[in-house]
């Protein structure tokens, strides 16, 4: 067992616990470029690392987290105390807080990642041409991934392990709110790399909290960053998508819809809508708008909204909703394009599947939509005409999660249409190349 302490630092870098002072900001570019170079060098070794090596590194890191749980929680106490001093919201502090159970959960999540199939080297497709050429499409690592996130220290472990399992080096830039916690977790990840004889620079944490470091990452660190993954609030993701000079896997907002069709079972609709909104209101897969077919307003609306209201949800409804359920507050135009991340739901009556689809097409952020219906034609229309990353039938939008898809942990949800889309797991953290084998063929 190797115990860690707060005196350990990263050789050659400032202590990763305080922002650089104004006079030393000119050094940030140099520090970040050095991180990029080291990550690129490490990525060449990781690309050919065996599955056993990567699993050994991740499992050993999980063991180190268990063995150093007290140190991790003590470092987290420093972050939480600072968060209270800065008067962060209770929700932000809850995301930041690590207790013994949450640390154990981080370790267990790593063990689950270690059980995943190694995607590197797997054959996606294979065929033979009439001229005898044998062609394979084979998964390969992306290279170096930059992950920019905010207050959740568990992302340090999840992102580090997912990138490693996919054969990528990773540069982690956590928020200043969680710097002590993330540093303690990183030291455990380093122990895992050492146990597996993999490069220490395979997983690096930006050792300064100055926001200028983010700008350097977005510029690509001299071509040494291949992909950026932001995990955080709207302002962070918007900045990354606006300023980044390398590809981005991200979603800006989770404006998720549930459409209750005319054929929906009322009991199912009550349970699914309640779960989609209220299971966890602050996640990106939480429903923000409910659309209900006009033919079932009399039978379905009251039990659905009563259940939500009993759970503490505020309803913002259109004119028809306010008339049918007087406790609703009138919805504004802004409501239809708002990600509340709170116990608030906008509700609208629609004439048919066409109007429901049109509303989703106009206001959706492309994240997740659900239809509750027993009519196959309505479901087909919903699935074929809406182009969000995740579509569900008779199931809660809160299943929009890599773990629930059987993909293990995820590094985020992507709503773009190129490469990764939906939950970004180990397979989505790979690319591919073509491997062509011949017997002396030449092209005429």
C-alpha positions as CSV (number, residue, x, y, z in Angstrom):
1,X,0.0,0.0,0.0
2,X,1.3,3.4,-1.0
3,X,-0.1,6.3,1.1
4,X,-0.1,9.8,-0.3
5,X,0.1,13.2,1.4
6,X,-0.6,16.8,0.5
7,X,3.1,17.6,0.3
8,X,3.5,15.6,-2.9
9,X,3.8,17.8,-6.0
10,X,4.2,17.4,-9.7
11,X,7.9,17.7,-10.6
12,X,8.7,20.8,-12.5
13,X,5.4,22.5,-11.9
14,X,3.9,24.8,-9.3
15,X,2.1,23.3,-6.4
16,X,-1.3,22.4,-7.9
17,X,-3.3,24.0,-5.0
18,X,-3.3,27.7,-5.7
19,X,-3.7,29.9,-8.8
20,X,-0.6,31.5,-10.2
21,X,0.0,35.1,-9.2
22,X,-0.3,37.9,-11.7
23,X,3.4,38.1,-12.3
24,X,3.8,34.4,-13.3
25,X,0.9,34.2,-15.7
26,X,3.3,34.4,-18.6
27,X,4.5,30.9,-17.6
28,X,1.1,29.3,-18.2
29,X,1.7,29.0,-21.9
30,X,5.0,27.2,-21.3
31,X,3.5,24.9,-18.6
32,X,0.5,24.0,-20.8
33,X,2.7,23.3,-23.9
34,X,4.9,21.0,-21.8
35,X,1.7,19.1,-20.7
36,X,0.8,18.7,-24.3
37,X,4.2,17.4,-25.3
38,X,4.2,14.9,-22.5
39,X,0.7,13.7,-23.3
40,X,1.6,13.2,-26.9
41,X,4.7,11.2,-26.0
42,X,2.6,9.1,-23.6
43,X,-0.1,8.5,-26.2
44,X,2.3,6.6,-28.4
45,X,2.9,4.0,-25.7
46,X,-0.7,3.8,-24.7
47,X,-1.7,3.1,-28.3
48,X,0.1,-0.3,-28.1
49,X,-0.6,-1.0,-24.4
50,X,-2.2,-4.4,-23.7
51,X,-5.7,-4.7,-22.3
52,X,-4.2,-6.4,-19.2
53,X,-1.9,-3.4,-18.6
54,X,-4.8,-0.9,-18.9
55,X,-7.0,-3.0,-16.6
56,X,-4.2,-3.4,-14.1
57,X,-3.7,0.4,-14.0
58,X,-7.4,1.1,-13.5
59,X,-7.9,-1.6,-10.8
60,X,-4.7,-0.5,-9.0
61,X,-5.9,3.1,-9.0
62,X,-9.2,1.9,-7.5
63,X,-7.3,0.1,-4.8
64,X,-5.3,3.2,-4.1
65,X,-8.4,5.3,-3.8
66,X,-9.8,2.9,-1.3
67,X,-6.6,2.9,0.7
68,X,-6.3,6.7,0.7
69,X,-10.0,7.5,1.2
70,X,-9.2,9.4,4.4
71,X,-6.7,11.6,2.7
72,X,-9.1,12.2,-0.2
73,X,-11.9,13.3,2.1
74,X,-9.5,15.5,4.1
75,X,-8.5,17.2,0.9
76,X,-12.1,17.5,-0.1
77,X,-12.9,19.2,3.2
78,X,-10.5,22.0,2.2
79,X,-12.4,22.4,-1.1
80,X,-15.8,22.4,0.6
81,X,-14.7,24.9,3.3
82,X,-13.4,27.2,0.5
83,X,-16.8,26.7,-1.3
84,X,-18.7,27.8,1.8
85,X,-16.4,30.9,2.1
86,X,-17.2,31.8,-1.5
87,X,-20.9,31.2,-0.8
88,X,-21.5,28.7,-3.5
89,X,-25.0,27.3,-3.8
90,X,-26.0,24.2,-1.8
91,X,-26.4,22.3,-5.1
92,X,-22.8,23.1,-6.1
93,X,-21.5,22.1,-2.7
94,X,-23.4,18.8,-2.9
95,X,-21.7,18.1,-6.2
96,X,-18.4,18.9,-4.8
97,X,-18.7,17.0,-1.5
98,X,-17.0,13.6,-1.0
99,X,-17.7,11.4,2.0
100,X,-16.6,7.9,2.6
101,X,-19.5,6.4,0.6
102,X,-18.9,8.6,-2.4
103,X,-15.1,7.9,-2.4
104,X,-16.0,4.2,-2.4
105,X,-18.3,4.8,-5.3
106,X,-15.5,6.4,-7.3
107,X,-13.3,3.3,-6.7
108,X,-16.2,1.0,-7.7
109,X,-16.8,3.0,-10.9
110,X,-13.2,2.5,-11.9
111,X,-13.6,-1.3,-11.4
112,X,-16.6,-1.2,-13.6
113,X,-14.6,0.6,-16.3
114,X,-11.9,-2.1,-16.0
115,X,-14.5,-4.7,-16.9
116,X,-15.3,-3.1,-20.2
117,X,-14.2,-4.6,-23.5
118,X,-11.0,-3.0,-24.8
119,X,-12.1,-1.3,-28.0
120,X,-8.6,-0.7,-29.4
121,X,-7.8,-3.1,-32.2
122,X,-11.3,-4.5,-32.6
123,X,-12.5,-5.0,-36.1
124,X,-15.5,-2.9,-36.9
125,X,-16.0,-4.3,-40.4
126,X,-14.2,-6.6,-42.9
127,X,-14.6,-7.4,-46.5
128,X,-12.8,-8.7,-49.6
129,X,-12.6,-7.0,-52.9
130,X,-12.9,-8.9,-56.3
131,X,-9.1,-8.2,-56.8
132,X,-8.3,-10.2,-53.6
133,X,-7.6,-7.2,-51.4
134,X,-8.7,-7.9,-47.8
135,X,-9.9,-4.7,-46.1
136,X,-10.5,-4.2,-42.3
137,X,-11.9,-1.1,-40.5
138,X,-10.1,-1.2,-37.1
139,X,-10.6,0.9,-33.9
140,X,-7.7,3.0,-32.9
141,X,-7.2,5.6,-30.1
142,X,-7.9,9.2,-30.7
143,X,-4.6,10.2,-29.2
144,X,-4.7,13.0,-26.6
145,X,-8.0,14.1,-25.1
146,X,-8.5,17.3,-23.1
147,X,-11.3,17.2,-20.5
148,X,-12.5,20.5,-19.0
149,X,-14.9,20.2,-16.1
150,X,-16.1,22.1,-13.0
151,X,-16.8,21.0,-9.5
152,X,-17.3,17.3,-9.6
153,X,-14.1,15.6,-8.4
154,X,-15.3,12.1,-9.5
155,X,-14.8,13.3,-13.1
156,X,-11.1,13.2,-12.5
157,X,-11.2,9.4,-11.9
158,X,-14.0,8.6,-14.5
159,X,-12.4,10.6,-17.3
160,X,-8.9,9.4,-16.6
161,X,-9.9,5.8,-16.6
162,X,-12.2,6.0,-19.6
163,X,-9.5,7.7,-21.7
164,X,-6.9,5.2,-20.6
165,X,-9.1,2.2,-21.4
166,X,-9.5,3.6,-24.9
167,X,-5.7,4.0,-25.3
168,X,-5.7,7.8,-25.0
169,X,-3.6,10.1,-23.0
170,X,-5.6,12.7,-21.2
171,X,-5.1,16.3,-19.8
172,X,-7.6,17.1,-17.1
173,X,-8.5,20.6,-16.2
174,X,-10.8,20.5,-13.2
175,X,-12.4,23.5,-11.6
176,X,-10.6,25.5,-8.9
177,X,-13.4,24.5,-6.6
178,X,-12.2,20.9,-6.5
179,X,-8.4,21.3,-6.9
180,X,-7.5,19.6,-3.7
181,X,-9.8,16.7,-4.2
182,X,-8.8,16.2,-7.8
183,X,-5.1,16.3,-7.0
184,X,-5.6,13.6,-4.4
185,X,-7.5,11.4,-6.8
186,X,-4.9,12.0,-9.5
187,X,-2.2,10.8,-7.3
188,X,-4.1,7.5,-7.0
189,X,-4.4,7.3,-10.7
190,X,-0.6,7.8,-11.0
191,X,-0.1,4.9,-8.7
192,X,-2.2,2.7,-11.0
193,X,-0.1,3.8,-14.0
194,X,3.1,2.9,-12.1
195,X,1.7,-0.5,-11.1
196,X,1.0,-1.3,-14.8
197,X,4.3,0.1,-16.1
198,X,2.5,2.7,-18.2
199,X,3.8,6.3,-18.7
200,X,3.1,8.6,-15.7
201,X,2.1,11.3,-18.2
202,X,-0.8,9.2,-19.5
203,X,-3.1,11.1,-17.1
204,X,-2.2,14.7,-16.2
205,X,-4.0,17.4,-14.3
206,X,-3.5,21.0,-15.1
207,X,-1.5,22.2,-12.1
208,X,-2.8,25.8,-12.1
209,X,-6.3,27.1,-11.5
210,X,-5.9,30.2,-13.7
211,X,-8.5,30.3,-16.4
212,X,-5.8,31.2,-19.0
213,X,-4.9,27.5,-18.9
214,X,-8.3,26.7,-20.5
215,X,-7.6,29.1,-23.3
216,X,-4.3,27.3,-24.0
217,X,-6.1,23.9,-24.1
218,X,-8.7,25.3,-26.5
219,X,-5.9,26.4,-28.9
220,X,-4.7,22.8,-29.0
221,X,-1.3,23.0,-27.3
222,X,0.7,23.1,-30.6
223,X,-1.4,20.4,-32.2
224,X,-1.0,18.0,-29.3
225,X,-4.7,17.9,-28.3
226,X,-6.9,15.9,-30.6
227,X,-10.3,16.3,-28.9
228,X,-11.8,18.5,-26.1
229,X,-14.6,17.2,-23.9
230,X,-16.3,19.9,-21.7
231,X,-18.4,18.8,-18.7
232,X,-20.1,21.6,-16.9
233,X,-22.6,24.4,-17.1
234,X,-23.9,26.3,-20.1
235,X,-21.3,29.1,-19.9
236,X,-18.4,26.7,-19.8
237,X,-19.6,24.6,-22.7
238,X,-20.6,27.7,-24.8
239,X,-17.1,29.1,-24.4
240,X,-15.5,25.8,-25.4
241,X,-17.7,25.4,-28.5
242,X,-17.1,29.0,-29.5
243,X,-13.3,29.2,-28.9
244,X,-12.0,25.7,-29.5
245,X,-9.7,25.0,-32.4
246,X,-10.0,21.2,-32.2
247,X,-13.0,18.9,-32.3
248,X,-15.4,19.0,-29.4
249,X,-17.6,16.3,-27.9
250,X,-20.3,18.2,-25.9
251,X,-23.8,19.3,-25.5
252,X,-24.8,22.9,-24.7
253,X,-28.1,22.2,-23.0
254,X,-30.4,19.4,-22.2
255,X,-33.9,20.7,-23.2
256,X,-35.5,17.3,-23.2
257,X,-39.2,16.6,-24.1
258,X,-41.7,14.0,-23.2
259,X,-44.7,13.6,-25.5
260,X,-47.8,11.7,-24.1
261,X,-49.6,10.4,-27.2
262,X,-53.4,9.8,-27.4
263,X,-52.8,6.0,-27.1
264,X,-50.7,6.3,-23.9
265,X,-51.5,4.2,-20.9
266,X,-52.4,6.7,-18.1
267,X,-50.6,4.8,-15.3
268,X,-47.5,4.5,-17.4
269,X,-47.6,8.1,-18.4
270,X,-47.9,9.2,-14.7
271,X,-44.9,7.2,-13.6
272,X,-42.7,7.9,-16.6
273,X,-43.3,11.7,-16.6
274,X,-42.7,11.9,-12.8
275,X,-39.4,10.0,-13.1
276,X,-38.3,11.9,-16.2
277,X,-38.7,15.2,-14.3
278,X,-38.3,14.6,-10.7
279,X,-35.8,11.7,-10.2
280,X,-33.0,14.2,-10.4
281,X,-33.9,17.6,-11.6
282,X,-30.4,18.9,-12.1
283,X,-29.1,16.5,-14.7
284,X,-29.0,17.0,-18.4
285,X,-31.4,14.1,-19.0
286,X,-34.2,15.6,-16.9
287,X,-37.4,16.4,-18.8
288,X,-38.0,20.1,-19.2
289,X,-41.1,20.2,-21.4
290,X,-44.2,17.9,-21.4
291,X,-46.4,17.8,-24.6
292,X,-49.8,16.1,-24.2
293,X,-52.2,15.1,-26.9
294,X,-55.5,17.1,-26.9
295,X,-57.6,14.0,-26.9
296,X,-56.4,12.8,-23.5
297,X,-56.4,16.1,-21.6
298,X,-59.5,15.1,-19.6
299,X,-58.2,11.7,-18.7
300,X,-54.5,12.0,-18.4
301,X,-53.5,15.6,-17.5
302,X,-54.8,15.8,-14.0
303,X,-53.2,12.6,-12.7
304,X,-49.9,13.5,-14.3
305,X,-49.7,17.0,-13.0
306,X,-51.1,16.1,-9.6
307,X,-48.3,13.6,-9.1
308,X,-45.7,16.2,-10.2
309,X,-47.2,18.8,-7.9
310,X,-47.2,16.5,-4.9
311,X,-43.5,16.0,-5.5
312,X,-42.9,19.7,-5.4
313,X,-42.8,20.5,-9.2
314,X,-44.0,23.9,-10.4
315,X,-46.0,23.8,-13.7
316,X,-45.7,26.4,-16.4
317,X,-48.6,25.8,-18.8
318,X,-50.0,27.1,-22.0
319,X,-53.5,28.5,-22.1
320,X,-55.2,25.1,-22.4
321,X,-53.2,23.7,-19.5
322,X,-54.0,26.6,-17.2
323,X,-57.7,26.2,-18.0
324,X,-57.7,22.5,-17.4
325,X,-55.4,22.6,-14.3
326,X,-55.8,26.1,-12.6
327,X,-52.7,25.6,-10.3
328,X,-50.4,26.1,-13.3
329,X,-48.6,29.3,-13.9
330,X,-48.9,30.8,-17.4
331,X,-46.0,29.8,-19.6
332,X,-44.0,32.5,-21.5
333,X,-42.4,32.0,-24.9
334,X,-39.1,31.7,-23.1
335,X,-40.2,28.6,-21.1
336,X,-40.2,26.4,-24.2
337,X,-36.4,27.0,-24.7
338,X,-35.4,26.9,-21.0
339,X,-33.3,24.2,-19.3
340,X,-34.6,24.7,-15.8
341,X,-32.4,22.1,-14.0
342,X,-34.9,22.5,-11.2
343,X,-38.4,21.3,-10.2
344,X,-40.1,23.3,-12.9
345,X,-41.8,21.8,-16.0
346,X,-43.3,23.6,-19.0
347,X,-46.5,21.8,-20.4
348,X,-48.3,22.3,-23.6
349,X,-51.3,20.7,-25.3
350,X,-50.7,19.6,-29.0
351,X,-53.3,18.6,-31.6
352,X,-51.5,15.5,-32.9
353,X,-48.1,13.8,-33.5
354,X,-47.3,16.4,-36.2
355,X,-47.6,19.3,-33.8
356,X,-45.6,17.5,-31.2
357,X,-42.8,16.8,-33.6
358,X,-42.8,20.4,-34.9
359,X,-42.5,21.7,-31.3
360,X,-39.6,19.4,-30.6
361,X,-37.9,20.3,-33.8
362,X,-38.2,24.0,-33.0
363,X,-37.1,24.0,-29.4
364,X,-35.0,20.8,-28.7
365,X,-31.3,21.0,-28.0
366,X,-30.8,17.7,-29.7
367,X,-30.2,15.8,-26.4
368,X,-33.0,13.4,-25.5
369,X,-36.7,13.1,-26.3
370,X,-39.3,10.5,-25.2
371,X,-42.7,9.4,-26.5
372,X,-45.3,7.5,-24.4
373,X,-47.6,5.7,-26.8
374,X,-49.1,2.4,-27.8
375,X,-49.5,3.4,-31.4
376,X,-46.7,2.0,-33.7
377,X,-47.3,4.6,-36.4
378,X,-46.9,7.5,-33.9
379,X,-43.7,6.0,-32.4
380,X,-42.3,5.5,-35.9
381,X,-43.0,9.1,-36.8
382,X,-41.4,10.3,-33.6
383,X,-38.3,8.3,-34.1
384,X,-37.9,9.0,-37.8
385,X,-38.6,12.7,-37.8
386,X,-36.8,13.9,-34.7
387,X,-33.0,14.0,-34.9
388,X,-32.0,14.1,-31.3
389,X,-29.1,12.0,-30.1
390,X,-31.3,9.8,-27.9
391,X,-34.9,8.8,-28.5
392,X,-37.0,6.7,-26.1
393,X,-40.3,4.9,-26.3
394,X,-42.3,4.3,-23.1
395,X,-39.2,5.1,-20.9
396,X,-37.9,8.0,-18.8
397,X,-35.5,10.5,-20.3
398,X,-33.3,9.9,-17.3
399,X,-32.0,6.7,-18.9
400,X,-29.9,9.1,-21.1
401,X,-26.7,7.8,-19.5
402,X,-23.8,5.7,-20.6
403,X,-24.1,3.4,-17.6
404,X,-27.7,2.8,-18.2
405,X,-26.9,1.9,-21.8
406,X,-24.5,-0.8,-20.6
407,X,-21.5,1.2,-21.7
408,X,-20.0,1.6,-18.3
409,X,-19.2,5.2,-17.1
410,X,-19.5,8.0,-19.7
411,X,-17.3,11.0,-20.2
412,X,-20.4,13.1,-21.3
413,X,-23.3,13.3,-23.7
414,X,-22.5,14.5,-27.3
415,X,-25.2,16.1,-29.4
416,X,-23.1,16.8,-32.5
417,X,-23.6,14.7,-35.6
418,X,-20.0,13.8,-36.4
419,X,-18.2,10.9,-34.8
420,X,-19.4,10.6,-31.2
421,X,-23.1,11.1,-30.5
422,X,-25.1,10.4,-27.3
423,X,-23.2,8.9,-24.3
424,X,-19.5,9.1,-24.9
425,X,-17.9,5.9,-23.6
426,X,-14.8,4.0,-24.4
427,X,-15.8,3.1,-28.0
428,X,-16.7,6.8,-28.7
429,X,-13.2,7.7,-27.5
430,X,-11.7,5.9,-30.4
431,X,-11.3,6.5,-34.1
432,X,-10.5,3.9,-36.8
433,X,-8.3,3.2,-39.7
434,X,-8.4,0.9,-42.7
435,X,-6.0,-2.0,-42.9
436,X,-5.6,-3.4,-46.4
437,X,-3.8,-6.7,-47.1
438,X,-2.9,-7.9,-50.5
439,X,-0.7,-10.3,-52.4
440,X,1.2,-8.0,-54.7
441,X,-1.8,-6.4,-56.4
442,X,-1.2,-3.2,-58.4
443,X,-3.9,-0.8,-59.7
444,X,-4.4,-0.9,-63.5
